[in-house]
C-alpha cells in the first residue's frame, strides 16, 4: 500500500467513525480503465497520484469537508467538463487540474503533464497562486494526521473545528509551503476615535458625556479629510445631474452621513439608548432632526429602547424622511411603542411608499397592530405587484411582509386574500433566482394560517398544486410543506413520493423521515425498489428515524443492493436501530468488495454487540 493510499484509507476510516452520514456521500472509486476512458481527449497525462486519488473515491455528494474548508470534492468527469472554462481565464495555467474547491472561492489543483506534480493553492479574488504542497501525498498525509491527532475535531454541535497550533506543526512536518502567517487575533478598527467611542457606560457622568458627544466635533484629522472628500464627491454628483437617478439615494445618504457625522454622533445616540437613562429622551428627540440619517436612525432605536412614548408623533413625522432607512426604523419603532394613533399614518405611508425595504417595514408594523383598517390597503399593495416601487424587482420580499401582516389579522377578507395568493400559479412560474425562497415563505405563511383557520378547501388546493403539470409548481409547494409540522401535511407528502422528479421524491422522503409519523412506513418501504440509488439511500435514512419493526426486515434485504452507498447506508441504519436480528446478515457483509461498506458494517456490529 502506497503512502497516499494509506493516508486516504485513514481519512475514510475517520469519517466512517465520526461523520458516517458524510461518508455515505463518498462515491465509488474509478478503475484505471475508467479513468483512461475519460481522458481520451485530455491533452495531458495524469500523475500516478491522481489515479490513486480517483481510484479511492470519485467525488462526494455530501455537504461537508474532506479537508476544512474545502466543501467540494470534484468528480473527475466534472473536472474534465469544466477544464475548458478554466482555460478561458487569461491567467489560468493549463497544467492545473482542480480536485478540491472551497465555496467556489479558492481551490487546490494538482499539476498534470509534467515530471513533478505539486499542489497549487489558487484564490482568484485574493490574487493568490502558489504551490502549497510538493505532492498530493504530502497534503493527504498531513490531513490524515490532523484527523488522527484531533487537530481536526468535532465540536459539541458536531461541526468540524481546528486546533491551529497542532495543524501548523503537522503541516511543517509534511513540507507545507507557508508564504505568509496571519494572526487571526489581530483586529483592525477602520473607524477613527470619537468623543462617544471613549465614553464608558459605567461612568457616573456617562449621560452628560454622551449628550455632549451628540454635538461634538471630530477628534481625528482623518475624519475631517474624509468629510472633505465626501463633500467634493457630492458636488461632483450634483454637477453631473445624477442626484435624481434611480439608485443614487443610498450613495447620497452615505456621503451625507460621512459629512455630517464624522464626529460619531450616531454612536453617541446608540450609547444613550444602551445607558437606559430616561433623561436622555430629550436630546435624542432633538437628534431626530440631525442632518445625518444614521444619527436619526440610531436616535429612533435609542428612543424605542427607552420606551419613550412621547416619541410617537416625531416618529410619525419620520415616516416622511428622505432616507428610506430612517423610514424603516420609524415604522419599526411605532410598532414597538404600540400606540394606535400610528395606524392611520402607517396606512397612508404604505400607500405612498415607493421603496421596497420601507414598504416591507410598514407592512410588518401594520401586521403587528393587527387592526382591520389595514386589510384593504395591504391587499391593494399585494395585488399591485410592486407597480408603485422604484425597485419593483424586489417586490417578492415585500410580498412576504404583506402576506405575514394579513395572516395576523383574522378576518374573512384576509382569508380570501391568502387563498388567492396560494392559487397564484403565475407568480410561481415567474419566480427566478433570489425570489424563489421568498415565494416558499409566502406559501408557508398561507398554508399555516389557513390550517389554523380550518379552511375547508385547503387540502384540495394543495393536492392540485402537488399534481400540477409544471415541475416548478410541484417543487415550490413540496418544499413549502416540508417545513410545516401539522399532521395533516403527512398525506400530502406521501403523495409527493410518487413524483416523477428524483429530487422532489427525495425532498418528500426526507421530510417524512423527519416527522417520524408511522403512516409513512409502508409507502417508504415500497419506495426501496426505486430505480435511483440516491432515492433508495434517502428512504433508508428516513426509515431509520421511524424505528418500526417492519423497518428492520425491510432494511436487512437492502444489504444486498447493487450500490455500495446504499449498502453502507443500510449498515449504518441497522447499527443505529439496535435490533439484534441484523447481526447475522451484517456478519455476512464483512467481506464486501467496498471498503466503506466493510467499515460501516463493522461499526454497526460494534454497536449491536
Protein Blocks (a to p, Z undefined) as FASTA:
>chain_A
ZZklmmmmmmmmmmmmmmmmlmmmpccdddfklmmmmmmmpcbdcdfklmmmmmmpgcjf
becdfbacbfbdcdfklmmmmmmmmmmpmklcfkbccfbdeehlaccdddehiabdcddd
ddfknopacdfbfbfklmmmmmmmmmmnomaccdfkopacddfklmmmmmmmnopacfbd
cdfkbccdfbdcdfklmpcfklmklmmmmmmmmmmccfbfklmmmmmmmmmmmmmmmmno
pmmpghklmmmmmmmmmmmmmnommmmmmmmmmnopaklmmmmmmmmmpfblklmmmmmm
mmmmnopaklmmmmmmmmmpfblklmmmmmmmmmmnopaklmmmmmmmmmmpccfklmmm
mmmmmmmnopaklmmmmmmmmmnnommpmblmlmmmmmmmmmmmmmmmgcfklmmmmmmm
mmmmmlmmmpghjlmmmmmmmmmmmmmmmmmnopaklmmmmmmmmmpfblklmmmmmmmm
mmpcbfklmmmmmmmmmpmblklmmmmmmmmmmnopaklmmmmmmmmmpfblklmmmmmm
mmmmnopaklmmmmmmmmmpcbfklmmmmmmmmmmnopaklmmmmmmmmmgfblklmmmm
mmmmmmmZZ
